[in-house]
Every structure is written in structure tokens, then in C-alpha cells.
Amino acid sequence: MKIALTFDDGPSIYTTKILNTLQHNEGRLSFFVMGSFVEEHKGKIIRAAHMGCEIICHTWDHPDYTKLSKRAIKKQLYSTIAAIAKVTGSVTPIFRPPYGAYDEKVEFVARKLGLSMVNWSVDTKDWECLDADTIYSVIMNEVKDGDIILCHDVYDSTAKAMTRVIPDLIAQGYELVTVSELLLSKYGELEPGRMYTN
């Protein structure tokens, strides 16, 4: 059984706690990062990459892409991808649009840039509850093989939840893989411009 734990909007000071938890367990995570935070937190990104985690483009500063022009969407993506590549030396050809929001315009830009899109199948709504026990319960009650779980590494409550979530998922027989590994094992080659949710 494989699942992907994914984290949006970081890196932040709480990313370190999540990586510390992962270091004492087996698995890999996926971080959909904000380009504007990459330079400030590049040490965390380098550490995550060295641990086998995936650093993926989210956005530069989190606008709703459906409200931007094609040129502005392209700038958001290019700027973030460039920031990641400068730190990690590599680029993953997928991204997650802010708020999970996309339309034909976003699909068009993604296709032109050769990028696939990834959302999620389990939403912890950690940004809303800000409660470690609730986040833990949502994940453990809803998770199933092949899920992509949405979290945010910008909240202390999420980092605290992961100290239980990560070891307990592994104890239940789940393998924590990157979102790319999960999707490639299911779909093979990913299609640019297409949205994947699990």
C-alpha cells in the first residue's frame, strides 16, 4: 500500500520538525513550495532533498491562477521552478495550483510548459482546524491505498500531528512515497496539462 503525504505553502520553521519525525522513520514526503520562501529556507530544502523527499513547484506568492493572465501564470511557475532548481539542481515536471484552483487557461499554460498538475484525494483542512488531534483523526480515518494527502508545513499543529501520523501510517503497512512515485506507478508517464488527484 502506497500513499503520498504532501505539504503546501512552505518551507517554514515547522518544516524542520516534520523532517525530524521523518528521519526517525522510513519514507519520503512531497513539498509543494512557495518560490518566495525558497532562498530563506534553502537549508531545509536541501535537507529534505537529501532525505529523498520531493521538492515541487506550488507558486511564487499564492495567487488564484484562474484569476491571472496566461503570462502571469507562466511567470509564477517559471520563477518558482528556477528558485527550486537553483537550490536542488533538479526540477519535477509537476505543480499544484494554489487552492487547487484551475481552469482551461491554467491547463493550457501547464500543457505548453510540459507540466502536469497534482491536487489531492484527502484534505486534512489543517489550515482550518489548527488542531493536531483532528488532523491525525482525519488522516487515519480516511486514508486508503493510493491516496494523496494534503497538509501544510506552515502550522505547528500539523508538525505535531506528523509525530503520530508518520509512524502510525507505517505501522499500518503504508509505504510513504513521493507523489511522483505514486502517480508514475499508477499511470506511467504523466500527461502535461492534466490534473491528477490520486
N, C-alpha and C positions, 0 to 999 in steps of 0.2 A: 504494500500500500504506500503510495507516494502522495505527498501534499507539498504545497509551496506556501510558506509564510512570507508575506510581503509587507514592506513598511514604506509609507509615503511621507513626503514633506521634510525629511531630514537632509543631512545629518544634524544631530543636535547633541547636547550634553548627555542625553539619555541613551543615545546610540551605544555608548561605551558599556553601559550596564547590560544591554541586550547582548552585545558581543562577549562580555564576560560570562554570561549564562551559557551562551553557545559554546564557548571554549571548554566548558566542563561537560559537554555533551557532544553527540555526533550529529552532523548535518550541516546544511548550508541554507542561507537566507537570501532574499532578494530585496534590495533597497532601491526604491524609485526616488531619486534625489532631486532636490532643488538646485539648479545651477548656481544661483546666487549664494548658496551656502558652501559650495564645494571647496573653495580656497581656504575659508576659515576653518573647516573641519577635515582637511585633506588627510590628516594623520589617521582619523577614524576610517576614512575610505580606504586608505592603503592597508590598514589592519584587516578590514573586512574582506578585501580582495585577496589578501594573503591567506585568509582562512577559508577561501573557496567560495565566498559569497559573491553575489552578482550585484554590480552597481549599474543602475539603469536610469535612463532619462525620464524624468517626470515633467519638469517645466523649469523655466528660469525664475519666475516670481508669481506663479499660480493664478493667472487669469483664466476665465472660462474661454476655451478655444473656440467655441461656437459663436462667440461674440467678437472674434478677431478677424482681420483680413487674412487671406492666404499668406501674404508676405509676412505678417506679424506672427502667425503660427510657425512659419518656417524659421524665423529669427529666434523664437523661443526654443525650438528644438535644436537648431544648429548651435546656439550659444551654450546650451546645457551639455550637448554631446561633446563639444570642444573642451569644455571645462573638465568633464569626466576623463576624456582621452588624455588630457594633459597630466592628470594625476595617475591614472591606471595604465595608460598606454594601449587601451583597447576600448572598443565600443560594441555594445549589444544592440542589434538591429530591431529593437522593440521599444515602445514607450507606453506610458499610461497618461492619458489626458487628465488634467485637473478636474476634480469632481466626477470623473468617469464620463464627462460630457463630450459627445462627438456627434457630428452630422456629416452630410455628404462632402462638405468643404474640408473638414478635418481628414476624412478618408482619402480625399483627392491628394492633399499635401503628403499624407503618410505614404500613399502609393508612389508618388513622384520621388520621394526621398528613400524609397525602398525599406520603409519601416512598417512593422506590424504593431498592432495595439493590443494591450492586455488590461482587462479590468479584473473582476473577482467573482467568486461564487458564494463566499461567506463574508458578510460585512459585520465586523465587530462593533461598529459605531462607537469606537473607543473615544473619539473626539467629543461625543455627546454625553456619555455616562461618566467618564473620567474615574472609573472605579475598577480596581484590579480584579476583584471577585466577579463582577459582572462580565468583564472581558473574558476571564477564564471560563465562566459558565457558558457563554455564547459559543466559544470555540469548541469546547469539549462536548457540548450537546449537539452541535450542528455538523461537525467535521465528518467527512467521508472521503474515501479514496478518490484522488484526482482533484481535490478542492484547491482553489487559490483563495487564501485568506487575507483580507485587507486589515492592516493595522497601521498605526502611525508612530514613528520613533521620536516623536516630539513631546510625549507625555510621560511623566514619571509613573503614572498608573499603568500604562502599557508596559513599560520596562519591568515594573514589579510583577505584573501578570505573567510575563515571559519566564520568570524564575520558576514558575509552576507549569506553565503551558508546555514549554520545550521538553523538559524531562518526562512529563506525563504523556505527551503525544508519542514520544519514542517508546515509552514503556508499553503503550497500547499497540505497538507494532508499526507505527507510521515512520516512513523514511522522509526526512526533511530535505527536499531538493530545491534547486533554484527554479524559478518559474520557466526559464528557457528549457531546462532539462525536462520538466514536467510536460510542457507543450510539445517539444520535439519527440518525446516518447509516445505521445498520443497522435500527433498529426504529421510527424515527419517534417519536411520543410514548411516553414510558415509563409503565408501569403501576404505580401505588402499591402497595406490599406485595410486589412481585415481585422476585426475586433475578436479577440479570444477571451472567454470568461472562465473556462476550465477545460 
